[in-house]
Amino acid sequence: MNVTIFGKGNMAAAIAKNFEATGNAVNYVGHETNATLSEVVVLAVPYPAVDEVISLYKEQLDGKIVVDITNPLNFETWDELVVPADGSAASEIQKKLPNSKVVKGFNTNFAGTLDSGKVGGEIPTVVLLASDFADAKDQLITALKDCPLTVIDAGSLKRARELEAFGFLQMTLAVKEEITWAGGFGIVK
């Protein structure tokens, strides 16, 4: 599978590492405006930057699996999400990209846990995926099958709301140093 990642930060690198570990090809897009996109596109940018990506690449995103890793928090206050209470960043992105298959994923993980494959150095890192497109989730699960991550189908795109709240809680705990950036929540099966 070919994967394009918007962004070049820690999350982008950690996600790419896992795709590459299973033989997938990854390319990055920064601020250039004429990149060719792969079949899977990962939005590893802050939520406020998503609209710019969509405005520049809307036509190219048609028919693609678009993975939204954002947590739409108010970066000024760190005290609220900036999407409707009954919605999510992922559902807003799906509305803007009706011909794409939006999948929420990786937003409940820190880069360190994606890089190491462990939460707190002990519990396997679990990536939760939410989407209305079962085939898109299945393709991502298959593409990451042999990497250190455990990838779980968390349900429909409606579950993105809970995933974003969960990611927000985890980030606020880390900022307050209640947990480390190598820690977080884990799922034991």
ZISULWO-V698704 format. One record per backbone hydrogen bond with DSSP energy under -0.5 kcal/mol. NH is the residue of the N-H (numbers start at 1). CO is the residue of the C=O. E is the energy in kcal/mol with one decimal. If there is no record, write none. Layout:
nh->[NH/NH]
co->[CO/CO]
e->[E/E]
This chain:
nh->[3/4/5/6/6/7/7/13/14/15/16/17/18/19/20/21/22/22/23/24/25/27/29/40/41/42/43/43/44/44/45/49/50/50/53/54/55/56/57/58/61/62/62/63/64/65/66/66/67/67/68/68/69/69/73/74/75/78/82/87/92/93/94/95/96/97/98/100/101/102/103/104/105/109/113/114/115/116/117/119/120/120/122/123/125/127/128/129/130/131/134/137/138/139/140/141/142/143/144/145/147/150/151/152/152/154/154/155/159/160/161/163/164/165/166/167/168/169/170/171/172/173/174/175/176/177/178/179/183/189]
co->[25/40/27/4/42/5/29/9/10/11/12/13/14/15/16/17/18/19/20/19/1/3/5/2/65/4/41/67/6/42/43/46/46/47/49/50/51/52/53/54/57/58/59/99/61/39/64/101/41/65/66/103/43/67/71/80/73/74/72/84/88/89/90/91/92/93/95/97/64/100/66/130/68/106/110/110/111/112/113/123/118/182/119/119/117/150/126/152/104/155/132/133/134/135/136/137/138/139/140/142/144/125/149/127/150/129/152/129/156/157/158/159/160/161/162/163/164/165/166/167/168/169/170/171/172/174/173/173/180/187]
e->[-3.0/-3.0/-2.8/-0.5/-3.0/-0.6/-2.5/-2.4/-2.4/-2.6/-2.6/-2.3/-1.4/-2.0/-3.2/-1.9/-0.6/-1.0/-2.0/-2.0/-1.9/-2.4/-2.6/-1.4/-3.2/-3.1/-0.5/-3.3/-1.7/-1.3/-0.7/-2.1/-0.5/-1.6/-1.7/-2.7/-2.6/-2.0/-2.1/-1.5/-1.9/-0.6/-1.0/-3.0/-2.0/-2.4/-0.7/-1.9/-3.4/-0.6/-0.7/-2.8/-1.2/-0.7/-2.5/-3.0/-1.0/-3.0/-3.4/-2.4/-1.9/-2.6/-2.5/-1.9/-1.6/-1.6/-0.5/-2.0/-2.9/-0.8/-2.8/-3.2/-1.9/-1.2/-0.5/-1.9/-2.6/-2.3/-1.7/-3.7/-0.6/-2.8/-1.7/-2.0/-1.9/-2.9/-0.5/-2.5/-2.0/-2.2/-0.7/-1.9/-2.8/-2.2/-2.0/-2.8/-2.6/-2.4/-1.6/-1.2/-1.6/-2.8/-0.6/-2.8/-0.5/-3.4/-0.7/-0.5/-1.8/-1.8/-1.2/-2.3/-2.8/-2.0/-2.6/-2.7/-2.4/-2.4/-2.3/-2.4/-2.5/-2.1/-1.9/-2.6/-1.8/-1.4/-3.0/-1.0/-1.4/-0.6]
